[in-house]
Amino acid sequence: MDPQDLQICLGHGGIEDNADGAMAPPIVQTSLFAQPTFRQLLAGLDREHAHRVYTRGRNPTVEAVERKLAALERGEAAQCFASGMAAISAVLFGLLRQGDHLLFVNHVYGPALELAQRLESFGVDHDQVLSADPETVAAALRPETRLLYLESPGTMAFHMLDVPSLVDLARERGLLTVMDNTWSTPLFQKPLTRGVDLVVHSCTKYLGGHSDLVAGAVVGSAGLIERLFYDAFLLLGGTLSPFDAWLLHRGLRTLPARMAQHRDNALAVARFLQVHPKVRRVFHPLLHPDDRALAADQLSGTSGLFSFELASDDFDTLCAFIDRLRFFRIGVSWGGAESLVISPHNGTNGEALRAAGLPPSLVRLSVGLEGAALLIDDLEQAFAGVGAP
Ligand SMILES: *Cc1c(COP(=O)(O)O)cnc(C)c1O
């Protein structure tokens, strides 16, 4: 990990009111900021991006965490949002117009695709390419394509993209690139340094890290972030509350220590699964043959979220296996201290999953901080309880 990142995570985000040397930043829990004169109010309203007028725009506690996120991603500016989806919504609403086309590359977070489907009624079209091959991506571009939306590693199967090649392609065609960097966190991957224009995060996951907040962020150039502020953030109203910004700030302080532990625990668990007779395949960027080389080149570390395919395709076996786990709690989301398990299979969508390049017996693990030995024992007893593959 970059020592500069450790400093940024521990720092107080440059908040100016550090009264009496308080080690934690103040929570400025206010909806509005009274102005000394009416003319100053008018000037503030004219450029809300640069003035504290109303917390739907600017708030000092939120600004402190935005400075930290911008610094971690090596971006000029960051905008926080009430959730990762609020951040993604702002990017799509802010950057796309009627007649535009958007191309998703890789498996991406499901609700982002659902949002793109809604945008069809506003005259914005989209496609998705699952191949990581830049030529296949180039073939899916249209004259009206404006945005390449990337996720690497991708949702559920954690396949890697060749990000520098895709950035070159986007630049040649004059397209903006957006990348969801939730999985890696800025500690393990900094897409802006590879030429990506905007990074989106669900801070609900590792950045918050304790399963106690919902938040999102977009990081990029000052110009693009200002454009998103006026064209989407202020109008869509997905504002992060000062208290949740403060929790996020607290989460960031331990991010480097947590990520090192998630990385090591998950790799140990994934290696155990890779040679288990009841497992067909493991989808972890460092262990999957298609992804290993790109992961070694583009990631400086791996997080705790990966998946594997049970050797049995039987849905009852999948349910029984998940239900037998004791230390992996059953639930959505990920990135907290506790281990979680889920599957994209709901008993009826097997064919749809196959068509989307995902095996129906896929089990996704979010490996927490309990320690690999305990988790491996737990998986072993769950396998033992579900009979032959
Ligand atoms: C959870 C998640 C999101 C959405 O974030 P919310 O905070 O739940 O709105 C976006 N991208 C990825 C990869 C996610 O896992």
The ligand as a Tripos MOL2 file, in Angstrom:
@<TRIPOS>MOLECULE
LIG
   15    15     1     0     0
SMALL
NO_CHARGES

@<TRIPOS>ATOM
      1 C1        -23.5680   -1.8720   -3.6830 C.3       1 LIG1
      2 C2        -22.9840   -1.4840   -4.9710 C.ar      1 LIG1
      3 C3        -23.4040   -0.3380   -5.6550 C.ar      1 LIG1
      4 C4        -24.5540    0.4970   -5.1880 C.3       1 LIG1
      5 O1        -24.2940    1.1190   -3.9790 O.3       1 LIG1
      6 P1        -25.4270    1.4800   -2.8810 P.3       1 LIG1
      7 O2        -24.6560    2.1910   -1.8560 O.co2     1 LIG1
      8 O3        -26.0160    0.1660   -2.4420 O.co2     1 LIG1
      9 O4        -26.4590    2.3060   -3.5760 O.co2     1 LIG1
     10 C5        -22.7430   -0.0090   -6.8240 C.ar      1 LIG1
     11 N1        -21.7470   -0.7590   -7.3100 N.ar      1 LIG1
     12 C6        -21.3370   -1.8800   -6.7030 C.ar      1 LIG1
     13 C7        -20.2290   -2.6770   -7.3010 C.3       1 LIG1
     14 C8        -21.9400   -2.2910   -5.5240 C.ar      1 LIG1
     15 O5        -21.5570   -3.4070   -4.9200 O.3       1 LIG1
@<TRIPOS>BOND
     1     1     2 1
     2     2     3 ar
     3     2    14 ar
     4     3     4 1
     5     3    10 ar
     6     4     5 1
     7     5     6 1
     8     6     7 2
     9     6     8 1
    10     6     9 1
    11    10    11 ar
    12    11    12 ar
    13    12    13 1
    14    12    14 ar
    15    14    15 1
@<TRIPOS>SUBSTRUCTURE
     1 LIG1         1 GROUP 0 **** ****
